[in-house]
Amino acid sequence: MIDIHTIKPLDEEMILASARKTKAVVTCEEHNYYGGLGESVARVLAQHYPVPQEFVAVDDTFGESGTPAQLMQKYGLDKDGILKAVEKVLKKKNKMLREQLQQLFPDHKEEVLPEEPTSNIWLQDEPLLCKYEKRNGKPITLIEGYTGADADFKVLAKELKNPLRGRRNRERGKRSSSKGITVIRLWNFSRKKAFKVKKE
C-alpha cells in the first residue's frame, strides 16, 4: 500500500517498484476518474511496466450531500468498493499469467483440479450452558448458548428428551440427587455429541 500524496511531482519509482512486486495495481482516490491519480499512474505503467490496473474513484458524476460515510458508500469509495476492485484486478492478473504460460508452453494442458467438497460440519464457538430448573413444580432442563441452525437444535432437543425423560421418571420423589444426576447426564450426553459444555 502506497500513500501518494501528490500527483505532481509523482513518485514514479515507488509506483514501478510496487508494480514489479505485485504485478497488479489498484488506485483509490476521492476524485473523478478523469484527470486524477488513476490516470497518472496508468500513464507511468503504460510507459514503463504494463500490468493490470483497476480504479476506485467517482464515476464522472455530480456530488451530493451526506455524511462522509454515506458518500463514500454511494460512490463506491468505501472498503467494499476497494475489495471489489482488488478481486477484479486479481482475476485480470491471473488471466494474463495463464496466457503468458500458454505462449511459453503451447503444448501444456492446464490441469483442472477437482473442487473440494463442501463441508457440512458446524462448530460451536462457545460452550453450551446447561441448566436444570423447576417451574410450577416441574423440572425443566435448559440449554443456552446454542448458535447453530434451529432445525439442528430441534433434533438435538429430541434426542436429549427421551433419555432424560426416563431418568426423571425413575428419580421422582428424590430431592437433592435429582438435579445433580440430571445435569451430569445432560453434560455427558452433550460431550458425546462433541459439544464443549460448562455447568453453572
GUDREN-424536 format. One record per atom (N, C-alpha, C): y, z, x. Coordinates in steps of 0.02 Angstrom, whole numbers, plus 50000, padded with zeros to 5 digits. Each point is the difference from the previous one (the first is absolute). Example, Ala and Ser with C-alpha at 12.3 -4.5 7.8 and 13.67 -1.06 7.14 Angstrom:
497165039050660/500595000049955/500605000050045/500534996449982/500595000350042/500555003749961/
//
This chain:
499415000050042/500595000049958/500625000050045/500474995649984/500614999250040/500605001049955/500475003950022/500635001049964/500524995250030/500104994449967/500484995050024/500675001449965/500455003050035/500635002449970/500554994850001/499924994650039/500504994750000/499664993250002/500314995149968/499754993150002/500334996150057/500615002050016/500354996950057/500345005450040/499765001450060/499444996850035/499325002149972/499534995650003/499325001249975/499535001250060/499615005349996/499565001850055/499374995649997/500074994050026/499464995149997/499395002150041/500115003150056/499445002050043/499555005149964/500315004749965/499615005049964/499614996849942/500324995349966/499664996549945/499404996150025/500084996550055/499454996050027/499445004450028/500185005650030/499495004650025/499585002749943/500325001649945/499645002649942/499564994549969/500274993949996/499624994449971/499384998450041/500065000350066/499424998750043/499475005449992/500225006049985/499535005649992/499644999849932/500374998649947/499725000549932/499784993349971/500284994550026/499844993249976/500214999049928/500465004149975/500264999249933/500635004349995/500474997949955/500645003449994/500195000749927/500265005949982/500305001149934/500705002750012/500514996649973/500685002450006/500225003249934/500325005750004/500225003749940/500755001250006/500374998449948/500725000950001/500285000849930/500535003749993/500365000749936/500544994649998/499774993749996/500464994450007/499664993949968/500404994949988/499734993849974/499534996750051/499524996249973/499574996250045/500414995550046/500524997049973/500374994950036/500515003150047/499984997850063/500495002150049/499945007250024/499415002949992/499915006950019/499545000950060/499715005950004/499575001750056/499384995650002/499694998949941/499384996149999/500084993150029/500544996649982/500104993250026/500155000150075/500365005150022/500155000550072/499365001050040/499555004449975/499365001150034/499574993749997/500014996549943/499614993949993/500224994750051/500654999650013/500244995250049/499735001650070/500005006450018/499755002050065/499254998450006/499635001549948/499274998750001/499864992550003/500364996249961/499894992749999/500144996950068/500485002650036/500194997150065/499545002250056/499735006149996/499655002850057/499275001949988/499845002649941/499325002549989/499845000049925/499824994349972/499884999649928/499405004249977/500135004449954/499485004149969/500165000649925/499515001849959/500145000949928/500535005349989/500434998849951/500545004649985/500085000649924/500145006149978/500185001349930/500675003649997/500344999249944/500685002649992/500035005049943/500305005750012/500175004849948/500755000349997/500284997049946/500724999549994/500174998449927/500655000149984/500224998349932/499914992549989/499714998349943/499824993149986/500584996149971/500544999450037/500584995849982/500235001249928/500155006249983/500225001749933/500585004950003/500355000649944/500555004749998/499755007249997/500385004550029/499815007049999/500165003349933/499685005749988/500105003849939/500155007250017/500165003949950/500155007150010/499375004249989/499955005450037/499435004549993/499965004650059/499525004549999/499895004450057/499704996050057/500075002450062/499704996450056/499254998749990/499645005049975/499274999149990/499864994649948/500395000049946/499904995049947/500134992950026/500544999350039/500174993450026/499504997650052/499765004550041/499504998150051/499364997549965/499825003349946/499404998049963/500114993349964/500574999249968/500144993949962/499984993850044/500285000550060/500054994250043/499424999550051/499505004349991/499414999550043/500115002250071/500465004750009/500155002450067/499695006850016/499615002649952/499705006650010/499334999350037/499655005550006/499385000050039/499474995349971/499994999349933/499534995449969/500154992850019/500644998350001/500194993350019/499834998550073/500105005050043/499834999150070/499254999350009/499615004049964/499274999750005/499744993149978/500284997349946/499794993449978/500154994750053/500585000550032/500184995350052/499535000650060/499815006150018/499545001150056/499314997049984/499765001249940/499354997349980/500014992350001/500554997249977/500074992749998/500014997050069/500385003150046/500054997250067/499345000850039/499635005349985/499355000950034/499504994749977/500044998049937/499564994649976/500184993450035/500644998850009/500214994050036/499765000250073/500065005950030/499805000850069/499254998750008/499595002949956/499284999150004/499804992849988/500354996749953/499854993049987/500164995750061/500565001450033/500194996250059/499505001150057/499765006250008/499515001350053/499354996349986/499784999849937/499394996449984/500074992550014/500584997449984/500124992850013/500004998550074/500295004550040/500014999050072/499305000450029/499605004749977/499315000650023/499594993949980/500144997349940/499644994149978/500154994050043/500624999650025/500194994550044/499675000750068/499955006250024/499695001250065/499254999249998/499705002049944/499274999749993/499834996449935/500074993449999/499914996249938/499295000449971/499505001350042/499315000249976/499805006949974/500435004950010/499845006849979/500085000849924/499525003149970/500035001449928/500155007549991/500505001349963/500205007049989/499475003749960/499805005750027/499495004149967/500325003849942/499684999349942/500245003549941/499605006549993/500335005650010/499665006449996/499925002149927/499425002949984/499905002449931/500485005649984/500235000149938/500465005349979/499625006649996/500355005250022/499705006749996/499945002149927/499435002749982/499915002149930/500505005549982/500264999449940/500475005049976/499655006649987/500245005250030/499685006549993/500235003349935/499535002949963/500175003749940/499975007550012/500035001850063/499985007150018/500715002949993/500055005549964/500635003449991/499955006950033/500525002050036/500005006350035/500505004849969/499795006249989/500445005249974/500385003050059/500664999749997/500415002450056/500005007650005/500145003349944/500065007249999/499385003249968/499835006250019/499415003349970/500095000949925/499444999849964/500015001649929/500075007549991/500375002149950/500095007049985/499595001749938/499485004050009/499545001749945/500195006949973/500115000449935/500195006349967/499515001549943/499905006449990/499585002449945/500415004949960/500144998249937/500425004249958/499675001149932/500275004849964/499785001249931/500594999049954/499894995849950/500514998749950/499715001249930/500325004449964/499755001949934/499295002750004/499855003450055/499345002950008/499474995350024/500174993650013/499514995150023/500134998250073/499464999750040/500094998250070/500174992650007/500484998550043/500214993150012/500044998850075/499714994650022/500044998150071/500524994550007/500485001050045/500544995350011/499954996950070/500144993650004/500034996550065/500694997150006/500375002150051/500684997650010/500064996350067/500474995450002/500144996450062/499634993450008/499634997949948/499644993650005/500494994249995/499964995350047/500484994550002/499674993249989/499375000049982/499664993649988/500134997249932/499624994949981/500084996749936/499765004549944/500314999249941/499815004149942/499274998849981/499784993750005/499314998549981/499505003650046/500165000250065/499565003550047/500005007549987/500585002749980/500035007149987/499585001949939/499994995549950/499595001349941/499265000150018/499804995550044/499304999950023/499845006550037/500465002150044/499905006250038/499945006049953/500445000349950/499995005649953/499365000049959/499764994149983/499384999649961/499405002350041/499984998050064/499465002150044/500025007550011/500605002850001/500095007050013/499845004349939/500084997149941/499955003949939/499295002649987/499504995850009/499315002049982/499735005850042/500044999750068/499735005750038/500375006549987/500664999649991/500385006149987/499875002749931/499874995649952/499865002449933/499365004249999/499494997650036/499375003850003/500105006750035/500405000150053/500135006150037/500375005049955/500494997649961/500385004649958/499575003049945/499554996049973/499565002649947/499575005750027/499784999450062/499575005150030/500405006250019/500674999050009/500405005650025/500395003549945/499894998349938/500365003449946/499855007549999/500525003849991/499915007250000/500155003150067/500014995750054/500175002750066/500764999950009/500255004250042/500725000550009/500224997350068/500005004550050/500294998250064/499614994550035/499344999849996/499614995250037/500064993049971/500174999449935/500034993549968/500524995450033/500595002750011/500534995950030/499834997950071/499765004750040/499844998350069/499454994850006/499475000949959/499444995350003/500214993149978/500414999649947/500224993549975/500444996450050/500475003650031/500444996950049/499614997550061/499535004050023/499594997950057/499594993849982/499735000049939/499614994249978/500444993749996/500615000949974/500474994549996/500204997650070/500115004750044/500194998450069/499464996050035/499385002349994/499444996550032/499914993049970/500074999449935/499944993549967/500524995150027/500625002350006/500544995650024/499894998050073/499745004650041/499874998450070/499454994950006/499505000349956/499474995050001/500274993149983/500544999949961/500324993749983/500504997750054/500005003550056/500414998450058/500745001649990/500165004749955/500685002349991/500145005950046/500615000350025/500235006050033/500265004749945/499765006150000/500205004649947/500255006550030/500385003649959/500215006850020/500015004449938/499875006450011/500005004749945/500665003849999/500245001449940/500625003749993/499865006849968/
//
